[in-house]
């Protein structure tokens, strides 16, 4: 089986690595990945909406000064909205300060 490949505008081939998962326990909800994604793959949701993620797992002390302008009651976290729209560019992983993303190479169907 061969790997899926893409081609840049300049004609260079690359192997896309598609986003498979976000470690929401590590996510600080900064929105950087949301801003750089060209395909609207992500959505910012309230941390309370994530099943199995306790509110007290988010420790503000890990991220510096507690006076960050955000209420701990409405802490946000990134989620996968349209994972199948991912083009495998990897911009989200490169911009993430907490290394929350898991990517995977895929083989061509055939």
Phi and psi in degrees as GROMACS dihedral restraints (atoms count N, CA, C in turn):
[ dihedral_restraints ]
;  ai    aj    ak    al  type     phi  dphi    fc
    3     4     5     6     1   -99.1    20    10
    4     5     6     7     1   154.2    20    10
    6     7     8     9     1   -77.8    20    10
    7     8     9    10     1   150.3    20    10
    9    10    11    12     1   -68.2    20    10
   10    11    12    13     1   133.9    20    10
   12    13    14    15     1  -124.7    20    10
   13    14    15    16     1   153.2    20    10
   15    16    17    18     1  -119.3    20    10
   16    17    18    19     1   170.2    20    10
   18    19    20    21     1  -132.5    20    10
   19    20    21    22     1   129.4    20    10
   21    22    23    24     1   -74.3    20    10
   22    23    24    25     1   168.4    20    10
   24    25    26    27     1   -60.0    20    10
   25    26    27    28     1   -29.3    20    10
   27    28    29    30     1   -81.8    20    10
   28    29    30    31     1     0.1    20    10
   30    31    32    33     1    92.2    20    10
   31    32    33    34     1     1.6    20    10
   33    34    35    36     1   -80.7    20    10
   34    35    36    37     1   134.4    20    10
   36    37    38    39     1   -82.6    20    10
   37    38    39    40     1   147.8    20    10
   39    40    41    42     1  -144.6    20    10
   40    41    42    43     1   157.2    20    10
   42    43    44    45     1  -103.1    20    10
   43    44    45    46     1   112.4    20    10
   45    46    47    48     1   -70.8    20    10
   46    47    48    49     1   144.2    20    10
   48    49    50    51     1  -116.0    20    10
   49    50    51    52     1   109.0    20    10
   51    52    53    54     1   -82.1    20    10
   52    53    54    55     1   140.3    20    10
   54    55    56    57     1   -68.7    20    10
   55    56    57    58     1   131.5    20    10
   57    58    59    60     1  -114.7    20    10
   58    59    60    61     1   -30.2    20    10
   60    61    62    63     1  -158.3    20    10
   61    62    63    64     1   156.0    20    10
   63    64    65    66     1  -123.2    20    10
   64    65    66    67     1   128.9    20    10
   66    67    68    69     1   -78.7    20    10
   67    68    69    70     1    92.7    20    10
   69    70    71    72     1   -70.9    20    10
   70    71    72    73     1   -20.9    20    10
   72    73    74    75     1   -68.5    20    10
   73    74    75    76     1   -28.8    20    10
   75    76    77    78     1   -92.5    20    10
   76    77    78    79     1   -20.0    20    10
   78    79    80    81     1   -63.8    20    10
   79    80    81    82     1   132.7    20    10
   81    82    83    84     1  -101.8    20    10
   82    83    84    85     1     3.5    20    10
   84    85    86    87     1    67.2    20    10
   85    86    87    88     1    31.6    20    10
   87    88    89    90     1   -72.5    20    10
   88    89    90    91     1   -24.7    20    10
   90    91    92    93     1    83.2    20    10
   91    92    93    94     1     5.6    20    10
   93    94    95    96     1   -61.6    20    10
   94    95    96    97     1   -43.2    20    10
   96    97    98    99     1   -64.4    20    10
   97    98    99   100     1   -39.1    20    10
   99   100   101   102     1   -58.7    20    10
  100   101   102   103     1   -42.2    20    10
  102   103   104   105     1   -71.2    20    10
  103   104   105   106     1   -34.5    20    10
  105   106   107   108     1   -89.4    20    10
  106   107   108   109     1   -15.5    20    10
  108   109   110   111     1   -70.3    20    10
  109   110   111   112     1   123.8    20    10
  111   112   113   114     1   -81.4    20    10
  112   113   114   115     1    -3.5    20    10
  114   115   116   117     1  -123.8    20    10
  115   116   117   118     1    11.0    20    10
  117   118   119   120     1    55.0    20    10
  118   119   120   121     1    47.5    20    10
  120   121   122   123     1   -78.0    20    10
  121   122   123   124     1   -25.4    20    10
  123   124   125   126     1  -110.5    20    10
  124   125   126   127     1   161.8    20    10
  126   127   128   129     1  -144.5    20    10
  127   128   129   130     1   137.6    20    10
  129   130   131   132     1   -89.6    20    10
  130   131   132   133     1   122.0    20    10
  132   133   134   135     1  -125.8    20    10
  133   134   135   136     1   165.4    20    10
  135   136   137   138     1   -71.0    20    10
  136   137   138   139     1   137.8    20    10
  138   139   140   141     1   -55.8    20    10
  139   140   141   142     1   -33.6    20    10
  141   142   143   144     1   -63.8    20    10
  142   143   144   145     1   -22.4    20    10
  144   145   146   147     1   -78.6    20    10
  145   146   147   148     1   -11.4    20    10
  147   148   149   150     1   -85.1    20    10
  148   149   150   151     1   116.2    20    10
  150   151   152   153     1   -64.9    20    10
  151   152   153   154     1   132.2    20    10
  153   154   155   156     1    83.6    20    10
  154   155   156   157     1     0.9    20    10
  156   157   158   159     1  -108.6    20    10
  157   158   159   160     1   105.7    20    10
  159   160   161   162     1   -73.0    20    10
  160   161   162   163     1   144.8    20    10
  162   163   164   165     1   -59.9    20    10
  163   164   165   166     1   -34.2    20    10
  165   166   167   168     1   -78.0    20    10
  166   167   168   169     1    -3.8    20    10
  168   169   170   171     1   -72.5    20    10
  169   170   171   172     1   -22.0    20    10
  171   172   173   174     1   -86.2    20    10
  172   173   174   175     1   106.3    20    10
  174   175   176   177     1  -105.3    20    10
  175   176   177   178     1   107.8    20    10
  177   178   179   180     1   -60.6    20    10
  178   179   180   181     1   -25.2    20    10
  180   181   182   183     1   -63.1    20    10
  181   182   183   184     1   -25.0    20    10
  183   184   185   186     1   -70.3    20    10
  184   185   186   187     1   -15.9    20    10
  186   187   188   189     1  -119.0    20    10
  187   188   189   190     1    22.0    20    10
  189   190   191   192     1    94.9    20    10
  190   191   192   193     1  -150.5    20    10
  192   193   194   195     1   -56.0    20    10
  193   194   195   196     1   133.7    20    10
  195   196   197   198     1   -70.1    20    10
  196   197   198   199     1   -20.3    20    10
  198   199   200   201     1   -87.4    20    10
  199   200   201   202     1    68.9    20    10
  201   202   203   204     1   -95.9    20    10
  202   203   204   205     1     1.8    20    10
  204   205   206   207     1    87.2    20    10
  205   206   207   208     1    -0.7    20    10
  207   208   209   210     1  -113.7    20    10
  208   209   210   211     1   141.8    20    10
  210   211   212   213     1   -80.9    20    10
  211   212   213   214     1   133.5    20    10
  213   214   215   216     1   -64.1    20    10
  214   215   216   217     1   -22.4    20    10
  216   217   218   219     1   -69.9    20    10
  217   218   219   220     1   -24.0    20    10
  219   220   221   222     1  -120.8    20    10
  220   221   222   223     1    34.7    20    10
  222   223   224   225     1   -58.7    20    10
  223   224   225   226     1   138.1    20    10
  225   226   227   228     1  -107.1    20    10
  226   227   228   229     1   159.3    20    10
  228   229   230   231     1  -146.5    20    10
  229   230   231   232     1   149.7    20    10
  231   232   233   234     1   -83.1    20    10
  232   233   234   235     1   147.1    20    10
  234   235   236   237     1  -135.9    20    10
  235   236   237   238     1   162.9    20    10
  237   238   239   240     1   -84.5    20    10
  238   239   240   241     1   119.7    20    10
  240   241   242   243     1   -96.6    20    10
  241   242   243   244     1   -49.1    20    10
  243   244   245   246     1  -135.1    20    10
  244   245   246   247     1    67.5    20    10
  246   247   248   249     1   -58.5    20    10
  247   248   249   250     1   -30.9    20    10
  249   250   251   252     1   -72.7    20    10
  250   251   252   253     1   -10.7    20    10
  252   253   254   255     1   -88.2    20    10
  253   254   255   256     1    -4.4    20    10
  255   256   257   258     1   -61.7    20    10
  256   257   258   259     1   133.9    20    10
  258   259   260   261     1  -101.4    20    10
  259   260   261   262     1     1.3    20    10
  261   262   263   264     1    75.9    20    10
  262   263   264   265     1    26.3    20    10
  264   265   266   267     1   -75.1    20    10
  265   266   267   268     1   -25.1    20    10
  267   268   269   270     1    80.5    20    10
  268   269   270   271     1     6.7    20    10
  270   271   272   273     1   -58.7    20    10
  271   272   273   274     1   -37.9    20    10
  273   274   275   276     1   -62.1    20    10
  274   275   276   277     1   -44.1    20    10
  276   277   278   279     1   -68.6    20    10
  277   278   279   280     1   -36.4    20    10
  279   280   281   282     1   -69.6    20    10
  280   281   282   283     1   -30.6    20    10
  282   283   284   285     1   -91.5    20    10
  283   284   285   286     1   -16.4    20    10
  285   286   287   288     1   -71.8    20    10
  286   287   288   289     1   120.0    20    10
  288   289   290   291     1   -74.6    20    10
  289   290   291   292     1   -16.0    20    10
  291   292   293   294     1  -110.2    20    10
  292   293   294   295     1     4.9    20    10
  294   295   296   297     1    54.2    20    10
  295   296   297   298     1    52.4    20    10
  297   298   299   300     1   -85.2    20    10
  298   299   300   301     1   -10.1    20    10
  300   301   302   303     1   -97.9    20    10
  301   302   303   304     1   143.0    20    10
  303   304   305   306     1  -114.8    20    10
  304   305   306   307     1   127.2    20    10
  306   307   308   309     1  -117.8    20    10
  307   308   309   310     1   159.6    20    10
  309   310   311   312     1  -144.8    20    10
  310   311   312   313     1   138.7    20    10
  312   313   314   315     1   -80.6    20    10
  313   314   315   316     1   146.8    20    10
  315   316   317   318     1  -126.9    20    10
  316   317   318   319     1   151.0    20    10
  318   319   320   321     1   -92.4    20    10
  319   320   321   322     1   152.9    20    10
  321   322   323   324     1   -72.0    20    10
  322   323   324   325     1   137.8    20    10
  324   325   326   327     1   -71.3    20    10
  325   326   327   328     1   141.2    20    10
